[in-house]
Amino acid sequence: MNNLKRTPLHALHESLGARMVPFAGYEMPVQYPMGVKKEHEHTRKACGLFDVSHMGQIKFSGDNAAQALETLIPSDLVGLEVGAQRYGLFISTEGGILDDLMCVNAGDHFYLVVNAACKDQDVAHLRTNLGETHEITVLDRGLLALQGPQASEVMQRLCPEACELIFMQHGRFEIDGSEVWISRSGYTGEDGFEISVAAEDCEALAKHLLNEPEVEAIGLGARDSLRLEAGLCLYGHDMDANTTPVEAGLIWAIGKVRRHGGARAGGFPGADLVLHQVDAKDHTRKRVGLIADGKAPVREGAELFDQGGHTVGVVTSGGFGPTVAKPIAMGYVSVELAEPSTQVFAGVRGKLLPMTVAKTPFVAPGYYRG
């Protein structure tokens, strides 16, 4: 793993006994001695700390920054209030998803957080399309995610002002003398905070958080099972450049003002195809949740079949859901089979395992909405 990048917390992960694996060009902790299942359960009942410093953090500034970003992203960014955060998608001219990201209106600039595996292409995409009129700065900052029902209790001791944020709000605060940028959001389905901090201050802040009695370090393994239970997509798996927002069940990420009849309809790459699918609903496949009838987990790549043995789709994420105590998955099926309670079959090692289409999320979200 010599050619892999390291986050500012690499030494801390090793000191905590993490098992390190390659992920998106980084050496990252997949689990700690507690183990994936217990890390997952701890986050659901108390509070977990995740190192997500591999994510790309970008400052986007210049005149009419929101209008400029709307030429690449179908969200309503012009209407986003200062201190608010919104989920967005980069769309290709063919209507496929190039990446998903978080967009924060930070007042005099937009703060963007993009996926680690896509950050170089995302920065290139921004610079190619908007680099002549706007400033695009890749930030050297650490990023921590404090997640779980007790996250607010922990944050109350470190930065009580941040506890006034509600879900998808963002603010600039100070902890232990360091400026921190905090969003009330995450990737687990739980209440929590994502904390951006200067790279050189990241380890000290992580240690401070881990010293709190409710907090345990959590690796990528549990991060994946937590987001799967929460019904959240993983880019490159549950969506990619060959998937449209409508197929992925992400119509809600297309602002109403950006749809036909809206004040700023279209104007983003692939708008003709995407908005046609929004209106006509003539797409042929759809992302769904799946619950296995048996005990065997069904993994990414497993083909899905109908009662007659015809191929109808594929699993894009799958594993055991510790909270629901069953194997769960997400995948794509023909739209006529996308209704909840529909039975399909997953091909696993030569056997057809029955699965039931289910609504997502698989667990009730714990987001704090005030």
Secondary structure in CASP SS format (residue, H / E / C, confidence):
PFRMAT SS
TARGET T0000
AUTHOR 0000-0000-0000
METHOD secondary structure of the structure
MODEL  1
M C 1.00
N C 1.00
N C 1.00
L C 1.00
K E 1.00
R C 1.00
T C 1.00
P C 1.00
L C 1.00
H H 1.00
A H 1.00
L H 1.00
H H 1.00
E H 1.00
S H 1.00
L C 1.00
G C 1.00
A C 1.00
R E 1.00
M E 1.00
V E 1.00
P E 1.00
F E 1.00
A C 1.00
G C 1.00
Y E 1.00
E E 1.00
M E 1.00
P E 1.00
V E 1.00
Q E 1.00
Y C 1.00
P C 1.00
M C 1.00
G C 1.00
V H 1.00
K H 1.00
K H 1.00
E H 1.00
H H 1.00
E H 1.00
H H 1.00
T H 1.00
R H 1.00
K H 1.00
A C 1.00
C E 1.00
G E 1.00
L E 1.00
F E 1.00
D E 1.00
V C 1.00
S C 1.00
H C 1.00
M C 1.00
G E 1.00
Q E 1.00
I E 1.00
K E 1.00
F E 1.00
S E 1.00
G C 1.00
D C 1.00
N C 1.00
A H 1.00
A H 1.00
Q H 1.00
A H 1.00
L H 1.00
E C 1.00
T C 1.00
L C 1.00
I C 1.00
P C 1.00
S C 1.00
D C 1.00
L C 1.00
V C 1.00
G C 1.00
L C 1.00
E C 1.00
V C 1.00
G C 1.00
A E 1.00
Q E 1.00
R E 1.00
Y E 1.00
G E 1.00
L E 1.00
F E 1.00
I E 1.00
S C 1.00
T C 1.00
E C 1.00
G C 1.00
G C 1.00
I E 1.00
L E 1.00
D E 1.00
D E 1.00
L E 1.00
M E 1.00
C E 1.00
V E 1.00
N E 1.00
A C 1.00
G C 1.00
D C 1.00
H C 1.00
F E 1.00
Y E 1.00
L E 1.00
V E 1.00
V E 1.00
N C 1.00
A H 1.00
A H 1.00
C H 1.00
K H 1.00
D H 1.00
Q H 1.00
D H 1.00
V H 1.00
A H 1.00
H H 1.00
L H 1.00
R H 1.00
T H 1.00
N H 1.00
L H 1.00
G C 1.00
E C 1.00
T C 1.00
H C 1.00
E E 1.00
I E 1.00
T E 1.00
V E 1.00
L C 1.00
D C 1.00
R E 1.00
G E 1.00
L E 1.00
L E 1.00
A E 1.00
L E 1.00
Q E 1.00
G C 1.00
P C 1.00
Q C 1.00
A H 1.00
S H 1.00
E H 1.00
V H 1.00
M H 1.00
Q H 1.00
R H 1.00
L H 1.00
C C 1.00
P H 1.00
E H 1.00
A H 1.00
C H 1.00
E H 1.00
L C 1.00
I C 1.00
F C 1.00
M C 1.00
Q E 1.00
H E 1.00
G E 1.00
R E 1.00
F E 1.00
E E 1.00
I E 1.00
D C 1.00
G C 1.00
S E 1.00
E E 1.00
V E 1.00
W E 1.00
I E 1.00
S E 1.00
R C 1.00
S C 1.00
G C 1.00
Y C 1.00
T C 1.00
G C 1.00
E C 1.00
D C 1.00
G E 1.00
F E 1.00
E E 1.00
I E 1.00
S E 1.00
V E 1.00
A E 1.00
A H 1.00
E H 1.00
D H 1.00
C H 1.00
E H 1.00
A H 1.00
L H 1.00
A H 1.00
K H 1.00
H H 1.00
L H 1.00
L H 1.00
N C 1.00
E C 1.00
P C 1.00
E C 1.00
V E 1.00
E E 1.00
A E 1.00
I C 1.00
G C 1.00
L H 1.00
G H 1.00
A H 1.00
R H 1.00
D H 1.00
S H 1.00
L H 1.00
R H 1.00
L H 1.00
E H 1.00
A C 1.00
G C 1.00
L C 1.00
C C 1.00
L C 1.00
Y E 1.00
G C 1.00
H C 1.00
D C 1.00
M E 1.00
D C 1.00
A C 1.00
N C 1.00
T C 1.00
T C 1.00
P C 1.00
V C 1.00
E C 1.00
A C 1.00
G C 1.00
L C 1.00
I H 1.00
W H 1.00
A H 1.00
I C 1.00
G C 1.00
K H 1.00
V H 1.00
R H 1.00
R C 1.00
H C 1.00
G C 1.00
G C 1.00
A C 1.00
R C 1.00
A C 1.00
G C 1.00
G C 1.00
F C 1.00
P C 1.00
G C 1.00
A H 1.00
D H 1.00
L H 1.00
V H 1.00
L H 1.00
H H 1.00
Q H 1.00
V H 1.00
D H 1.00
A H 1.00
K C 1.00
D C 1.00
H C 1.00
T C 1.00
R E 1.00
K E 1.00
R E 1.00
V E 1.00
G E 1.00
L E 1.00
I E 1.00
A E 1.00
D C 1.00
G C 1.00
K C 1.00
A C 1.00
P C 1.00
V C 1.00
R C 1.00
E C 1.00
G C 1.00
A C 1.00
E E 1.00
L E 1.00
F E 1.00
D C 1.00
Q C 1.00
G C 1.00
G C 1.00
H C 1.00
T E 1.00
V E 1.00
G E 1.00
V E 1.00
V E 1.00
T E 1.00
S E 1.00
G E 1.00
G E 1.00
F E 1.00
G E 1.00
P C 1.00
T C 1.00
V C 1.00
A C 1.00
K E 1.00
P E 1.00
I E 1.00
A E 1.00
M E 1.00
G E 1.00
Y E 1.00
V E 1.00
S E 1.00
V H 1.00
E H 1.00
L H 1.00
A C 1.00
E C 1.00
P C 1.00
S C 1.00
T C 1.00
Q E 1.00
V E 1.00
F E 1.00
A E 1.00
G E 1.00
V E 1.00
R C 1.00
G C 1.00
K E 1.00
L E 1.00
L E 1.00
P E 1.00
M E 1.00
T E 1.00
V E 1.00
A E 1.00
K C 1.00
T C 1.00
P C 1.00
F C 1.00
V C 1.00
A C 1.00
P C 1.00
G C 1.00
Y C 1.00
Y C 1.00
R C 1.00
G C 1.00
END
